[in-house]
Amino acid sequence: MKNFLTGFVLLCFAHSNAQYTSPFNQKTIDSDSSGAYSFIVSGHFYGDGTNNSRFPANSLLANLDWMNASNASMLVCLGDLFKDISNDIPTYQSSLFDQLEIPLVNTVGNHDLTGSVYQDNFGETGFLFEVNQDIHLVIDTEQDNGDVVGVQLDRLKKIREQVKKGEMNNVFIYTHRTVWSEAYAEMDGLFLDNTQGLTATNFKDEVLPVLKEISAYSEVFWFSGSLGTAPSSFFYFEDQENKVKIIGTAIRALPRDAVLKVNVNQGKVAFETHSLTQQELLPLESYSVEYWQTEVGVDPFNWKLVLYYMQVALTHRFFWYGVLTCVFSIYAFRFVRKRFSKK
């Protein structure tokens, strides 16, 4: 019954402007007439692959008091909320959902989806809602190999028609995958260690033209949370031609962990970078392409952790996939060579 009601409520949100109620903690996003509100956004809440605790990242849990006291209207996760959704829901419920006093919104990543577990417990993976005069669109980039097609593209086109009426100030778009990176030559090599498909998506040819039309009437912000190995928890890029502001943000249970607070006042958007580990941070706009090109791979190696790194490598399934592939390849090569040598 609970799952049915959750799905029904989210379905309503996908087709109306009703207030959004989080399926994770049943908190509703407050909307008032002042035109001022804020929200916190980041991605990859489970941390990294070494976290086998079935709890969210420790840096996130350590900052729940700050989030609850922040006066933010919601917390937005940009995917990979869970590491293993089949087993993590009970521990997330007690440690995160029950402790968080503001609504939680999630943009599904690959780790959030196993069969229909996510949908059965939390409803639809793609939807939209409004706060004051802003549209918030959640896109599931795990569908269709990252392409934004069908119902999801239709939602974007409907937003285009809505903003033409002059009723909306900002359009905030949330995805897990950095599907936008393939459209910009200057980003080549920056996002190799993140979730992506084997082939290019339709972002450049079909999505970006719609965004350009929307940006003629409203400010457009696209947030993504699959950063993989990164020099910081933030990435910022302004597409001057299409008038789209692109932002990447994610945590990894590392000293660099930080989240972004977005402040909206009378339609104007401002950003605050907030460290989860008491580190000094730059303004968001400083984490540009140039910053990433300079800093990617610049990370002092800790020799004391060599044995730990070896343990992680040897116990990861990808290592054994590689071993089995090599063994099979050698066997196949020898078999073929033996067959041909007899002829």
Phi, psi and omega in degrees: 000318179299316181295323179297315181295320178299313179297321181295317181296314181294327177296320177298319181295328181291343184237008181214178180256024181296159176297148182271130174248125183293131176284353182271319181226010174059025174270143182255138179290125180280139177227130180229180186272359184287337182081003181246132173197171178216161174212158181251137184220139171191181181224176173062052187293344179279353179095242178227183187295345180275354181277101179254018186281343186069015173247159174297172180303141181297327179295327178289311182298327181290346183246015180296324178298318178297316180297317181295331181266003188279349186065017176289147180281339180192163172245123181252121174262130182266043174096160188056047171299313178258158168267316180222090188298336180295335184237346191269346188303313182300317181289326176294323181299313184283325187268332184241300188299315182287339182266341183276126185261005175238155182299143176251128176245137179235139174252107194300141171246182185297328181285345181276349189242113172223110186058228180247021184301313182298309183297322180295328184262328189231001173089206187295152180260353177224131184191175175218159177205169181240146171230121188053239180248035178241144177258135176242117184245122177258122182245132177272102180272005172277345175281147168054036177056032178093350176294144173257098186225176175059226182301322183293320177290324177299321178300318180296321179290326176292324175297320178304316180290326181291317182289336178298337179282354177076022185263346188243146179267310186226150173239116178255124182243135184238129173221162173276305184286147176275062185296341181286338188297330183289346183274352187232118184299328182291347179265002180303128177087356183273334187234044181286329185261055177217173182289123179203160180278172179284337180235165180293153178265184180267017183302309186292318188275327186243326184275313183301320176299324178292319178299321179298320178294319179296321185292348176287344184237334182219157172288140182239127178234127180244118181252138176223152188233021176250091184256343180060218176288122188217153179282347179203175177273006183225149169218137183223135180209134176250119174277100185293326182290315184263359176059048179237132176261123185249130185226130172249138177204133181198154175249162182219021185057047180232165178302334180282357187304131180204158178235164181251130173256124182255121180252127180242124181222114183053040177086349181269137185251132176226154186242144172233126173271131184232118179285139175269356184231020176064033175271156174280136183237156174269166170299152184307316185297343180285340182273062189269182175303316181298318178299313181295320180297329180280324191261341182301126180087352179272093183211112183303135183274131180262104184294338180293343183260010183303311181298324178294316179299321179296319179298316180298316181295316184287338181260358180276140183297330181296326178299315182285331171300318180295318179299313181296323179296317179296315180299315180296319181296317179296316179297316181295320179297315180295322180296314181294317181296322179294320180296317183285332181289340180277346182272000000 
